[in-house]
C-alpha cells in the first residue's frame, strides 16, 4: 500500500481507492508538531482550493480543513496569506466562493471572460442593461477602494432580506466575477473590493492568459492530483467545470499520461488515477473532524461511493425534520467515516457543545468514542474554548 500504484493495474479495490483519496487529501501520516505559515501555504497548494461559507456556528468553514489535517494552528496565518503582504491566496469562484493559490488566477481568466454569459441571472441583467452603473461602481472602487458592498449603495435605502441584493451589489459582484475587481480584504467577514493591480502580485497579472482548454486541462490536472482517484464528474466538480470543455480537458490529460483510466470496485462509472497517486499505509488511529464543505467530502455522491455515507446538509432543513443536526461534521478515523457530530461553539460560556453524535453502521463504538473525545478536546483547544460539553438530544445513537 505504500508504493505508487502500478502503471499496469487496471482495477482498484474500494479500500485502495479510499487510501488513495485520503492520502491525496493530506490525511496520511502524523500531524506536525508545529504549524507555521509555510505549512499552511503548502497544504492549500496541495488542496488547490478552500471553500468559503458564511455559517459561523462553529468556526468559518475555510479554517477547518487546515485544522483537520495539521492540527492546532493560528487561523491568522491563513488570513495573512490571503489578505496581506505579497498575496499567496486570492478569492474567486473556484468550488463555489473559494480561497485559491494565487498562481491559479490566470487559469480562471476564461471564467472571468464568460461572466456576462455564465454568472447568476441577476448579475447578468445588471451587466447587460445597466452598463453605466457598472462603470460607476468600478470607478468608485478605483477611487476609494477597498470598499464593502454597503459603501457602494450611493445613498439608496437598503433592501431587507438575505437574498435582496441591490443593483450596486449586483454590479460589484459582476465586476468580481469578471475579474475587474477582487477581494482586497475582509471586515467582519464582509468582502472588501479593490482593483486586482492593487492586490494581486504583478508577476501573476503579467502571466499571459492561456487558452480556455489549456487552462481547464491544468485545473483538471490539479483536481486529479488532489483527489487521487476520481470519476470524470468528480474531477470536473472540484473547480466546477462544464461537461463539454471538461471532457476535452480530460482527453488531453489522458493523452499526456497525467491520468489513466481504471476501474474501482463497486463504481458504475470509469475512474481516473493520477500518475503520482499513492496509497499510504493507513494509520487507523489518525482522526479528523471534517467541515461539511471539506474537499474530501463536498461531492456527496463521491462520498457515498468511497465511504458508504449518505451525507446531506441539514442547515436549511426545519429543525423537527433534521436527522443528524444543524452543523454536522463527519468524523474520519483512518480511511473510514465512522460518525457524524453536530457541533457548536458557545463562545460566551467558553464551551464546545456536542449537540449530537451518531455512530455509523459497523463502526466500533469504543474506539470511535475514544478517538472522538481526543479530537473534540483538540478542537476546543484550537478554538480557545475551555471545555467540551455533551449536550446531545435524547435518543442520539
PyMOL commands that set and color helices and strands:
alter all, ss='L'
color gray80, all
select helices_A, chain A and resi 14-24+37-47+61-70+76-83+102-113+115-118+121-129+131-144+149-152+167-177+196-199+202-205+212-227+232-238+243-256+300-307+319-321+365-382
alter helices_A, ss='H'
color red, helices_A
select strands_A, chain A and resi 11-12+50-51+89-93+97-101+147-148+182-187+190-194+229-231+259-264+271-274+287-290+328-333+336-346+351-359+387-390
alter strands_A, ss='S'
color yellow, strands_A
deselect
rebuild
show_as cartoon
